[in-house]
Amino acid sequence: MIPRTSPELMAVARGDRPADLVFTNARVVNVFTRSIEQTNVAVFGGRVSGVSHHKIDAKQHINLDGRYLAPGLIDAHMHVESTMMMPRHFVSVASPHGTTGVVFDPHEIANVLGMPGIRFLMDASKNLPMNTLFTASSCVPSSAFETSGASLHADDLAPLFDDDRVVALAEMMNFPGVFLGDQAVLSRVKLGLERALVDGHCPGLTGASLGAYVAAGIGSDHECTTAQEAQEKLALGMQIFIREGSAARNIEALVSAVTPENASRFCFCTDDRHPGDLHRQGHIDHAIRKAVWCGLDPITALAMGSLHAADHYRLPDLGAIAPGRQADLIVFDDLFDIRPTSVYFRGEHIAEHGKMLNRLDDADYDLDDSIARGSVRIDPSFNAESLRIEAQADSDLIRVIKADPHQLITGEQHMRPTIAGGHLVADPSRDMLKIAVIARHGASSGVGLGFVTGFGFTGGALASTVGHDAHNLAVVGSNDQDMTIAVRTLQESGGGQCVVVSGEVKALLPLPIAGLISDQDAPSVIAQQDALLAGVREIGCPMEDPFMPLSFLPLPVIPKLKLTDLGLVDVEQQRIVPLYVNENDGPKPTA
Amino acid sequence: MIPRTSPELMAVARGDRPADLVFTNARVVNVFTRSIEQTNVAVFGGRVSGVSHHKIDAKQHINLDGRYLAPGLIDAHMHVESTMMMPRHFVSVASPHGTTGVVFDPHEIANVLGMPGIRFLMDASKNLPMNTLFTASSCVPSSAFETSGASLHADDLAPLFDDDRVVALAEMMNFPGVFLGDQAVLSRVKLGLERALVDGHCPGLTGASLGAYVAAGIGSDHECTTAQEAQEKLALGMQIFIREGSAARNIEALVSAVTPENASRFCFCTDDRHPGDLHRQGHIDHAIRKAVWCGLDPITALAMGSLHAADHYRLPDLGAIAPGRQADLIVFDDLFDIRPTSVYFRGEHIAEHGKMLNRLDDADYDLDDSIARGSVRIDPSFNAESLRIEAQADSDLIRVIKADPHQLITGEQHMRPTIAGGHLVADPSRDMLKIAVIARHGASSGVGLGFVTGFGFTGGALASTVGHDAHNLAVVGSNDQDMTIAVRTLQESGGGQCVVVSGEVKALLPLPIAGLISDQDAPSVIAQQDALLAGVREIGCPMEDPFMPLSFLPLPVIPKLKLTDLGLVDVEQQRIVPLYVNENDGPKPTA
């Protein structure tokens, strides 16, 4: 791409030299004025060289016949690991949906592999037809209540900011660490403020605690779930990322908070986006369509999906159709149902009617991925016995995690255990399945054991090496044998997600890259995930995608009762709790 | 001031430790939401520690009884040299008007003294009760048609950006240099883009030339004089600084361009502000009052005068009343006539009812100013003979500069010369005075000579070492003797402005610092300027302040006919022109 200050670009902009390309009769979306103007847009050397009603001399003309031309879309915050695809395969799905920029937080791979994982994902994101920006993962580990694969301090993270692609310290999830004044946490925030800016993550935080979090310099939040929450955070100066991902979907609740006056302080993100949703529903284009459907002005929605993210991250080359900015452009027909038909990245036509025009040839992204393979290192002594839970007294109640198919938050339910042969066992008849979280980073042989209700299947096991945030291996099942086979299966595949029933592997989505990411292309990953979910239905699980709640069951930063390799965690009390409830505690049994 | 990430600030923000100060019952102007809320604002360690409806524990309470509390005001662009005061004296006048932040472009002193001048002004701006930011002067010299005191290239300017106070490359006035692709100019723009951002200056630029200028990365403009011009620039993504200075006053023309949607892309600046205007009319508070009087919503005006400037320059510590930001605050009574009664800088009460509470003691700003003195170095051979113009032929017309009391733009008028003793002489009866621009940087003995109409006085001379942008000595007069005395007077005072009549110095404003700035305090400078203008009236000059047009008469970047030490410059044709007009050229005589 030509530099902004090149005399050639000046010559083209003046009209003394032909542009590469001109779009004529375009309804151009101006995100600065939030208006639409029918005009011509010229491109040279990958940048917009002019916007003018006058005829522009160019080598190629594209008459848009009144179709809309808008800036390419930007996802202000996502974990590409959630798509289970390598960046180039993610791009092959997201680009046709109009995404030309994304801010990756490599939080998941960082928790498995540390700095080498972050560097690997940054290397794997080079030379793609998308602006791939990064934030420096701030919470590795995100909790002391689980065993992660790495630990990153401010000194470890500092060199990342020397890379121009690193635009912020990533979401500071440890908000109590911030407002309670934890020095190690604050030193990471300080680093982020000195080198760039700091993104936030503070679901439900309010009042003085929120004020303290903002005082420390946290500049954004993508965890709002109500308009009131967004308004409180906005009033303190936070940039609000409205999130519409696969797990969390907040547009419907938040759109009413956007006004003409404050819209510049809003953008969109997905945070987590599953491969099938990305392909079938879309990416930021989907968020925009939904926001418009919920009543947001479409031009405002487009500005939130482009300029406002670029402004937040101080990226003056992106986010708008204006002279000198990158020619990242989308063409669409209907302002109230924005579906990009053509997508341009730095002036190059990369996608048309939902398809990439050029295959991202694997050979061009030849990357040594050995650093990221072999990350599922379970203690060799692990076997079915490791899943056994000795019965203590049959009259005692046990703590059971209550899973919700659509929420990361869990509940705590107290149930009488079922005992067989002196051991506590799963009891599918009461929807009480056994769950185990098995350390898989080679440093620990920990196996956390417990029970969960909500998965509702009667026979078999589901297992996943995606298990936020430490990504230990999580397995839920009706019997120890299927659970053990599921664990072995993922160990052999180097990570992934599987369904096992009656000793047989029904479906397997291998994720050999850090146990999080496939090495296959997008159609393969989507097909494998579809097969996995078909396997889920086969074993009678009523959840649409039980791997979502399963992968978040270990996450000890979201209430209430969670299970990690260290045991059951009461997140509200911030302590490990025993399986057995003291009968003097808690409510009476509900089942 | 306490760091944002200090655990003490967190403790106060949480409410676990008392704040230093709390404002209760304040009508707080929220510039993020553009709304007003009656609430309490706490301050600790120089920062806002909380904004809350709840009672806040603090060592000191100030009940505002419903008065307004807004963020301190920011001037997005000014040349402090235009106030003729050293920064500490400027602050003593501007602070009581609510200014807590200013972005200085040391363009004038840079053109006299180069880098040492910039460094001197930066040193002189330390430890003041105001956020003094700087931009790196981009146009030294600003034109090849005059002899300046220094020349600064990209390599010279680069080290400035290592200072945290330097927030941008200053206004790139050489807009033809940009859009015509001049490599030296573009290399300065490149430096600015790499290290920060680049401010613009492009009066009247439009269409493809403006597009090219923006394409190069120029991000702002403060030269708009019509709403249409502002709208065109805004649509290309420029930040628009609405200027209300002493010379150029653009609010009335521009306010109608501001809408709820685009207001975040506007801020205020003064560019040039004379000491008396600053003291009597005000600073950004004056701009806000005038904007409101012209119909702008007062909360929007306050946001433009605070947050929007801070956002433009990426200063997340400034511009709003929000946790963690600096407690730079103003108190006022009437939203529709905003006159700060109390001013706080980093939580310290610095001004009350128009007066500084603590004198900025000169001893605290003890600075070696020898570098900046003795800058008026006129060739020793200069004398009255140097001002003589030989007559060539009495039938020829000469080019006469047409001065406008309120505009920097001049006209060109063709008049018959008056000849005495074989020389062209001033003819006050036809308002045709002689003007000379004398090189004063020691490197040249150049004296540019010409005639001007518009000053309208009958006897005497006015002289100034403020003569944009090279700041050579400009003198206008009815006779060579008074002109020579005026030159000698300024030579002896080391610079300044004076009025001479009948061989007597009627008034002198000495500006010994670079020939631009006084070494006296604000009341002295204001009194001296008042005396100077009284002297002007005494010689019968009808202009309110003839030193304004006089100081801009040499400026060869603003049309049409100008005079520098190199001679008459036709700015539109970008060439030196002779005094005598070819009679076949131009219009018939008008006088």
Interface residues (C-beta under 8 A of the other chain):
Chain A: P3 R4 T5 S6 P7 E8 L9 M10 A11 A13 R14 G15 N30 F32 T33 R34 E37 R47 V48 S49 G50 V51 S52 H54 V178 F179 L180 G181 Q183 L186 S187 V189 K190 L193 L197 G207 A208 S209 G211 A212 V214 A215 A216 G217 G219 Q231 L234 A235 L236 G237 T259 P260 E261 N262 A263 S264 R265 R314 P316 A320 A322 P323 G324 R325
Chain B: P3 R4 T5 S6 P7 E8 L9 M10 A11 A13 R14 G15 N30 F32 T33 R34 E37 R47 V48 S49 G50 V51 S52 H54 V178 F179 L180 G181 Q183 L186 S187 V189 K190 L193 L197 G207 A208 S209 G211 A212 V214 A215 A216 G217 G219 Q231 L234 A235 L236 G237 T259 P260 E261 N262 A263 S264 R265 R314 P316 A320 A322 P323 G324 R325
